[in-house]
Amino acid sequence: MPVLPEKAPPIAARTLSQRRLRCGRLTAVSGNGLAPFLDRRLERLAEKVVAGERLSFADGVVAATTNDLLGVGRLANFVRERLHGDAVYFNVNRHLNPTNVCVASCALCAFAEKYGGVRGWTYSVAEAVDAAARDVTPAVTELHIVGGLHPKLGVEYYEALFAALLARFPWVHLKALTMVEIDFLAQRAKLPVEEVVRRLVAAGLGSCPGGGAEIFAERVRAVICDHKTSGERWLEIARTVHRLGVKSNCTMLYGHIETAEERVDHLVRLRELQDATGGFQCFIPLAFHPAHTRLEHVAPSTGRLDLQTIALSRLMLDNIPHVKAYWIMLGAKAAQIALHFGADDLDGTVVDERITQAAGGEAGAGMARAELEHLIREAGRVAVERDTLYHPVTHSAPAAAG
């Protein structure tokens, strides 16, 4: 099973000499750091990027709307290499969805089923552990656990589930429950969020995923997820989670009815919260999959939008260490290209991903470690296996396949 150093520093940490070497190489590639752009507006952004200055909302709109895709990608790649060199991070993980039963009825969702519906499932604690056992091997370092807002499952269920999972798989980190799920559990139990989080941590919660953020603009949420926690409330829950010492990721769902300005606003609000808490580890742009949802008339995102959103995210989120090219939603080939548009993480081996699969995604069966490493090497990058908290992972013999 994985062997983790007791106090390994985060992989993102780099020595000053390493950063200078990387920046020097990149500056040499572009002459004085301001190589010509097809869109001259990017020259001002380049000056800020090379100087390490924060981009404004207006700068973000330029990056989100420019036709110079390669130019904005080059800027994002500069930042990405300044932070991480050629490293691309991945982990050996598994997904577990204890239930798809949900009291919400979001137009964006093809995964959820109403209580009593024919497509619904709800695992008992024992069934959930058995489901995890089908996929968890000694190489797995993380269980990613999310599900629906089930009207009959309270805090006690998740306390029992986390305790049982860690009793069976004590080496596995539990990354579980979005801010929306935590909010629902607190409201259902009529308890403060702080108390719910403390109880879940005591039971084994290690960190939180970033889902449910969607787009913070209320104009958009009123259409795509009007039954869900508001954007302001999502940020409030995340602030509380971070204050209690729990790290999380953060996301943005794009490619539906939002505008470029609303994407930039979403990123600015995440950046502001990160300034206050430092609790976000990784940002994951999620490409909307419309199949089998009430927004099926919306065209799927294009490769251009995918890459430009990755680049925009890396440029705007100067205080969030990692940007993920989530291959489950992008597809392996686009995710590979995104490693030169600002992304430094590919997620993991996954296995049995059901949420994107329900919306027409084709990558739900997972990917072997060897295949992930091949994608990374072929992109000219260096594969680095990590755990959920971005510490390096080495394996005792015999090495597990993942």
Buried (B, 14 or more C-beta within 10 A) or exposed (E): BBEBEEEBEEBBEBEEEEBEEBBEEBBEEBEEBBBEBEBEBBEEBBEBBBEEEEBBEEBBBBBBBBEBBBBBBBBBBBBBBBBBBBBBBBBBBBBBBBBBBBBBEBBBBBBBBBBEEEEBBBBEBEEBBEBBEEBBBBBBBBBBBBBBBBEEBBBEBBBBBBBBBBEEBEBBBBBBBBBBBBBBBBEBBEBEBEEBBBBBBEBBBBBBBBBBBBBBBEEBBEBBBEEBBBBEBBBBBBBBBBEBEBBBBBBBBBBBBBBBBBBBBBBBBBBEBBEEBEBBBBBBBBBBBBEEBBBEEBEBBEBEBBBBBBBBBBBBBBBBBBBBBBBBBBBBEBBBBBBBBBBBBBBBBBBBBBBBBBBBBEBBEBBEBEBBBBBBEEBEBBBBBBBBBBBBBEBEEEEBEB
